[in-house]
Amino acid sequence: MGQTDSQFKAFIRVTIEILKEIYEETPNEKLKKLIDNLQKTLED
């Protein structure tokens, strides 16, 4: 059984928060790009 749209978005939100914590500890351009892309996914 697949995920609903709201379940997928919740997963993305949790992932973004974790990645932001990692980014604060170790800034990295690729990580920032990943965070930005995931954020855009939520906005679409």
PDB file of N, CA, C and O in Angstrom:
ATOM      1  N   MET A   1       0.846  -1.170   0.000  1.00  0.00           N
ATOM      2  CA  MET A   1       0.000   0.000   0.000  1.00  0.00           C
ATOM      3  C   MET A   1       0.897   1.242   0.000  1.00  0.00           C
ATOM      4  O   MET A   1       1.879   1.293   0.742  1.00  0.00           O
ATOM      5  N   GLY A   2       0.573   2.230  -0.816  1.00  0.00           N
ATOM      6  CA  GLY A   2       1.381   3.433  -0.916  1.00  0.00           C
ATOM      7  C   GLY A   2       1.027   4.467   0.135  1.00  0.00           C
ATOM      8  O   GLY A   2       0.070   4.321   0.896  1.00  0.00           O
ATOM      9  N   GLN A   3       1.827   5.506   0.148  1.00  0.00           N
ATOM     10  CA  GLN A   3       1.607   6.605   1.082  1.00  0.00           C
ATOM     11  C   GLN A   3       0.604   7.595   0.492  1.00  0.00           C
ATOM     12  O   GLN A   3       0.499   7.754  -0.724  1.00  0.00           O
ATOM     13  N   THR A   4      -0.117   8.245   1.379  1.00  0.00           N
ATOM     14  CA  THR A   4      -0.962   9.345   0.924  1.00  0.00           C
ATOM     15  C   THR A   4      -0.073  10.573   0.747  1.00  0.00           C
ATOM     16  O   THR A   4       1.072  10.599   1.199  1.00  0.00           O
ATOM     17  N   ASP A   5      -0.614  11.570   0.093  1.00  0.00           N
ATOM     18  CA  ASP A   5       0.132  12.807  -0.120  1.00  0.00           C
ATOM     19  C   ASP A   5       0.516  13.448   1.209  1.00  0.00           C
ATOM     20  O   ASP A   5       1.636  13.935   1.357  1.00  0.00           O
ATOM     21  N   SER A   6      -0.386  13.454   2.164  1.00  0.00           N
ATOM     22  CA  SER A   6      -0.094  14.078   3.459  1.00  0.00           C
ATOM     23  C   SER A   6       0.967  13.279   4.226  1.00  0.00           C
ATOM     24  O   SER A   6       1.785  13.870   4.931  1.00  0.00           O
ATOM     25  N   GLN A   7       0.965  11.955   4.102  1.00  0.00           N
ATOM     26  CA  GLN A   7       1.997  11.146   4.756  1.00  0.00           C
ATOM     27  C   GLN A   7       3.366  11.427   4.140  1.00  0.00           C
ATOM     28  O   GLN A   7       4.366  11.537   4.849  1.00  0.00           O
ATOM     29  N   PHE A   8       3.398  11.542   2.822  1.00  0.00           N
ATOM     30  CA  PHE A   8       4.650  11.839   2.134  1.00  0.00           C
ATOM     31  C   PHE A   8       5.188  13.198   2.556  1.00  0.00           C
ATOM     32  O   PHE A   8       6.382  13.342   2.821  1.00  0.00           O
ATOM     33  N   LYS A   9       4.318  14.188   2.617  1.00  0.00           N
ATOM     34  CA  LYS A   9       4.742  15.530   3.024  1.00  0.00           C
ATOM     35  C   LYS A   9       5.236  15.546   4.465  1.00  0.00           C
ATOM     36  O   LYS A   9       6.190  16.256   4.787  1.00  0.00           O
ATOM     37  N   ALA A  10       4.597  14.774   5.328  1.00  0.00           N
ATOM     38  CA  ALA A  10       5.049  14.686   6.721  1.00  0.00           C
ATOM     39  C   ALA A  10       6.447  14.083   6.778  1.00  0.00           C
ATOM     40  O   ALA A  10       7.292  14.547   7.542  1.00  0.00           O
ATOM     41  N   PHE A  11       6.694  13.054   5.976  1.00  0.00           N
ATOM     42  CA  PHE A  11       8.014  12.439   5.902  1.00  0.00           C
ATOM     43  C   PHE A  11       9.058  13.453   5.424  1.00  0.00           C
ATOM     44  O   PHE A  11      10.156  13.527   5.976  1.00  0.00           O
ATOM     45  N   ILE A  12       8.716  14.222   4.410  1.00  0.00           N
ATOM     46  CA  ILE A  12       9.638  15.235   3.874  1.00  0.00           C
ATOM     47  C   ILE A  12       9.936  16.290   4.938  1.00  0.00           C
ATOM     48  O   ILE A  12      11.085  16.707   5.085  1.00  0.00           O
ATOM     49  N   ARG A  13       8.921  16.725   5.679  1.00  0.00           N
ATOM     50  CA  ARG A  13       9.126  17.737   6.733  1.00  0.00           C
ATOM     51  C   ARG A  13      10.099  17.233   7.801  1.00  0.00           C
ATOM     52  O   ARG A  13      10.998  17.961   8.223  1.00  0.00           O
ATOM     53  N   VAL A  14       9.914  15.991   8.231  1.00  0.00           N
ATOM     54  CA  VAL A  14      10.806  15.408   9.245  1.00  0.00           C
ATOM     55  C   VAL A  14      12.228  15.314   8.684  1.00  0.00           C
ATOM     56  O   VAL A  14      13.198  15.625   9.374  1.00  0.00           O
ATOM     57  N   THR A  15      12.336  14.890   7.449  1.00  0.00           N
ATOM     58  CA  THR A  15      13.644  14.772   6.808  1.00  0.00           C
ATOM     59  C   THR A  15      14.335  16.130   6.723  1.00  0.00           C
ATOM     60  O   THR A  15      15.530  16.236   6.998  1.00  0.00           O
ATOM     61  N   ILE A  16      13.601  17.155   6.348  1.00  0.00           N
ATOM     62  CA  ILE A  16      14.167  18.507   6.253  1.00  0.00           C
ATOM     63  C   ILE A  16      14.676  18.966   7.614  1.00  0.00           C
ATOM     64  O   ILE A  16      15.775  19.514   7.710  1.00  0.00           O
ATOM     65  N   GLU A  17      13.896  18.750   8.661  1.00  0.00           N
ATOM     66  CA  GLU A  17      14.318  19.187   9.997  1.00  0.00           C
ATOM     67  C   GLU A  17      15.616  18.504  10.425  1.00  0.00           C
ATOM     68  O   GLU A  17      16.507  19.151  10.976  1.00  0.00           O
ATOM     69  N   ILE A  18      15.722  17.215  10.176  1.00  0.00           N
ATOM     70  CA  ILE A  18      16.945  16.486  10.526  1.00  0.00           C
ATOM     71  C   ILE A  18      18.124  16.998   9.713  1.00  0.00           C
ATOM     72  O   ILE A  18      19.213  17.205  10.250  1.00  0.00           O
ATOM     73  N   LEU A  19      17.906  17.201   8.423  1.00  0.00           N
ATOM     74  CA  LEU A  19      18.986  17.693   7.563  1.00  0.00           C
ATOM     75  C   LEU A  19      19.431  19.102   7.961  1.00  0.00           C
ATOM     76  O   LEU A  19      20.615  19.428   7.877  1.00  0.00           O
ATOM     77  N   LYS A  20      18.488  19.929   8.391  1.00  0.00           N
ATOM     78  CA  LYS A  20      18.845  21.278   8.846  1.00  0.00           C
ATOM     79  C   LYS A  20      19.737  21.221  10.089  1.00  0.00           C
ATOM     80  O   LYS A  20      20.675  22.006  10.222  1.00  0.00           O
ATOM     81  N   GLU A  21      19.439  20.291  10.993  1.00  0.00           N
ATOM     82  CA  GLU A  21      20.278  20.126  12.183  1.00  0.00           C
ATOM     83  C   GLU A  21      21.690  19.703  11.785  1.00  0.00           C
ATOM     84  O   GLU A  21      22.673  20.209  12.326  1.00  0.00           O
ATOM     85  N   ILE A  22      21.781  18.788  10.853  1.00  0.00           N
ATOM     86  CA  ILE A  22      23.096  18.341  10.374  1.00  0.00           C
ATOM     87  C   ILE A  22      23.826  19.489   9.698  1.00  0.00           C
ATOM     88  O   ILE A  22      25.029  19.669   9.892  1.00  0.00           O
ATOM     89  N   TYR A  23      23.091  20.274   8.897  1.00  0.00           N
ATOM     90  CA  TYR A  23      23.694  21.401   8.184  1.00  0.00           C
ATOM     91  C   TYR A  23      24.253  22.446   9.153  1.00  0.00           C
ATOM     92  O   TYR A  23      25.299  23.041   8.891  1.00  0.00           O
ATOM     93  N   GLU A  24      23.559  22.668  10.267  1.00  0.00           N
ATOM     94  CA  GLU A  24      24.054  23.630  11.259  1.00  0.00           C
ATOM     95  C   GLU A  24      25.379  23.180  11.859  1.00  0.00           C
ATOM     96  O   GLU A  24      26.248  24.004  12.144  1.00  0.00           O
ATOM     97  N   GLU A  25      25.531  21.878  12.049  1.00  0.00           N
ATOM     98  CA  GLU A  25      26.771  21.343  12.608  1.00  0.00           C
ATOM     99  C   GLU A  25      27.897  21.320  11.586  1.00  0.00           C
ATOM    100  O   GLU A  25      29.053  21.590  11.913  1.00  0.00           O
ATOM    101  N   THR A  26      27.548  20.996  10.346  1.00  0.00           N
ATOM    102  CA  THR A  26      28.558  20.856   9.291  1.00  0.00           C
ATOM    103  C   THR A  26      28.012  21.441   7.997  1.00  0.00           C
ATOM    104  O   THR A  26      27.474  20.710   7.165  1.00  0.00           O
ATOM    105  N   PRO A  27      28.145  22.753   7.819  1.00  0.00           N
ATOM    106  CA  PRO A  27      27.646  23.365   6.580  1.00  0.00           C
ATOM    107  C   PRO A  27      28.282  22.709   5.338  1.00  0.00           C
ATOM    108  O   PRO A  27      29.489  22.477   5.281  1.00  0.00           O
ATOM    109  N   ASN A  28      27.436  22.428   4.367  1.00  0.00           N
ATOM    110  CA  ASN A  28      27.876  21.758   3.156  1.00  0.00           C
ATOM    111  C   ASN A  28      26.952  22.201   2.025  1.00  0.00           C
ATOM    112  O   ASN A  28      25.730  22.177   2.177  1.00  0.00           O
ATOM    113  N   GLU A  29      27.521  22.601   0.907  1.00  0.00           N
ATOM    114  CA  GLU A  29      26.729  23.135  -0.197  1.00  0.00           C
ATOM    115  C   GLU A  29      25.775  22.089  -0.784  1.00  0.00           C
ATOM    116  O   GLU A  29      24.644  22.422  -1.139  1.00  0.00           O
ATOM    117  N   LYS A  30      26.205  20.860  -0.888  1.00  0.00           N
ATOM    118  CA  LYS A  30      25.339  19.807  -1.434  1.00  0.00           C
ATOM    119  C   LYS A  30      24.163  19.539  -0.503  1.00  0.00           C
ATOM    120  O   LYS A  30      23.041  19.309  -0.954  1.00  0.00           O
ATOM    121  N   LEU A  31      24.425  19.572   0.777  1.00  0.00           N
ATOM    122  CA  LEU A  31      23.363  19.357   1.764  1.00  0.00           C
ATOM    123  C   LEU A  31      22.355  20.500   1.697  1.00  0.00           C
ATOM    124  O   LEU A  31      21.149  20.266   1.771  1.00  0.00           O
ATOM    125  N   LYS A  32      22.836  21.727   1.559  1.00  0.00           N
ATOM    126  CA  LYS A  32      21.955  22.892   1.439  1.00  0.00           C
ATOM    127  C   LYS A  32      21.078  22.767   0.195  1.00  0.00           C
ATOM    128  O   LYS A  32      19.889  23.084   0.235  1.00  0.00           O
ATOM    129  N   LYS A  33      21.655  22.311  -0.891  1.00  0.00           N
ATOM    130  CA  LYS A  33      20.913  22.128  -2.129  1.00  0.00           C
ATOM    131  C   LYS A  33      19.818  21.070  -1.951  1.00  0.00           C
ATOM    132  O   LYS A  33      18.704  21.235  -2.450  1.00  0.00           O
ATOM    133  N   LEU A  34      20.138  19.988  -1.243  1.00  0.00           N
ATOM    134  CA  LEU A  34      19.152  18.948  -0.965  1.00  0.00           C
ATOM    135  C   LEU A  34      18.003  19.494  -0.129  1.00  0.00           C
ATOM    136  O   LEU A  34      16.837  19.224  -0.417  1.00  0.00           O
ATOM    137  N   ILE A  35      18.329  20.258   0.900  1.00  0.00           N
ATOM    138  CA  ILE A  35      17.293  20.859   1.757  1.00  0.00           C
ATOM    139  C   ILE A  35      16.391  21.771   0.924  1.00  0.00           C
ATOM    140  O   ILE A  35      15.167  21.717   1.040  1.00  0.00           O
ATOM    141  N   ASP A  36      16.998  22.598   0.093  1.00  0.00           N
ATOM    142  CA  ASP A  36      16.223  23.520  -0.746  1.00  0.00           C
ATOM    143  C   ASP A  36      15.298  22.767  -1.701  1.00  0.00           C
ATOM    144  O   ASP A  36      14.146  23.158  -1.891  1.00  0.00           O
ATOM    145  N   ASN A  37      15.800  21.696  -2.299  1.00  0.00           N
ATOM    146  CA  ASN A  37      14.993  20.916  -3.227  1.00  0.00           C
ATOM    147  C   ASN A  37      13.833  20.227  -2.526  1.00  0.00           C
ATOM    148  O   ASN A  37      12.727  20.173  -3.064  1.00  0.00           O
ATOM    149  N   LEU A  38      14.073  19.700  -1.331  1.00  0.00           N
ATOM    150  CA  LEU A  38      12.996  19.072  -0.577  1.00  0.00           C
ATOM    151  C   LEU A  38      11.942  20.101  -0.182  1.00  0.00           C
ATOM    152  O   LEU A  38      10.745  19.817  -0.203  1.00  0.00           O
ATOM    153  N   GLN A  39      12.401  21.301   0.178  1.00  0.00           N
ATOM    154  CA  GLN A  39      11.458  22.374   0.540  1.00  0.00           C
ATOM    155  C   GLN A  39      10.588  22.740  -0.659  1.00  0.00           C
ATOM    156  O   GLN A  39       9.387  22.965  -0.512  1.00  0.00           O
ATOM    157  N   LYS A  40      11.185  22.797  -1.829  1.00  0.00           N
ATOM    158  CA  LYS A  40      10.410  23.101  -3.052  1.00  0.00           C
ATOM    159  C   LYS A  40       9.385  22.009  -3.321  1.00  0.00           C
ATOM    160  O   LYS A  40       8.285  22.296  -3.794  1.00  0.00           O
ATOM    161  N   THR A  41       9.732  20.758  -3.025  1.00  0.00           N
ATOM    162  CA  THR A  41       8.800  19.651  -3.206  1.00  0.00           C
ATOM    163  C   THR A  41       7.545  19.858  -2.352  1.00  0.00           C
ATOM    164  O   THR A  41       6.431  19.575  -2.794  1.00  0.00           O
ATOM    165  N   LEU A  42       7.735  20.352  -1.131  1.00  0.00           N
ATOM    166  CA  LEU A  42       6.581  20.613  -0.262  1.00  0.00           C
ATOM    167  C   LEU A  42       5.699  21.736  -0.802  1.00  0.00           C
ATOM    168  O   LEU A  42       4.480  21.715  -0.634  1.00  0.00           O
ATOM    169  N   GLU A  43       6.319  22.701  -1.442  1.00  0.00           N
ATOM    170  CA  GLU A  43       5.591  23.877  -1.913  1.00  0.00           C
ATOM    171  C   GLU A  43       4.797  23.598  -3.188  1.00  0.00           C
ATOM    172  O   GLU A  43       3.850  24.318  -3.504  1.00  0.00           O
ATOM    173  N   ASP A  44       5.183  22.558  -3.913  1.00  0.00           N
ATOM    174  CA  ASP A  44       4.483  22.221  -5.179  1.00  0.00           C
ATOM    175  C   ASP A  44       3.162  21.561  -4.942  1.00  0.00           C
ATOM    176  O   ASP A  44       2.462  21.222  -5.896  1.00  0.00           O
TER     177      ASP A  44
END
